[in-house]
Amino acid sequence: MMVNRALCGEKSIWQRGYHDRAIRDEEDIRAVARYIVANPLRAGLVNDIGQYPLWDAKWL
C-alpha cells in the first residue's frame, strides 16, 4: 500500500475498530445506500429524509 510506504509503516490511516465490507450484489448496494442516506436522519441533522439533498440515490 502506497500510504504505508509514505508513512514508513509508522502510522495507521484507519481508526481503531475499522472494518470494511465487500458489496457483492445489487441487494448489498441497496442496503448500504439506504444506510448511508439515513445517516443524517439518525444523527439528527434533518427531521425528514426528504430534507437530505442526496436521499434519492438510484439504489433506494
Residue, then its C-alpha position, 0 to 999 in steps of 0.5 A: m500500500m502506497v500510504n504505508r510506504a509514505l508513512c514508513g509503516e509508522k502510522s495507521i490511516w484507519q481508526r481503531g475498530y475499522h472494518d470494511r465490507a465487500i458489496r457483492d450484489e445489487e441487494d448489498i448496494r441497496a442496503v448500504a445506500r439506504y444506510i448511508v442516506a439515513n445517516p443524517l436522519r439518525a444523527g439528527l441533522v434533518n427531521d425528514i429524509g426528504q430534507y437530505p439533498l442526496w436521499d434519492a440515490k438510484w439504489l433506494 
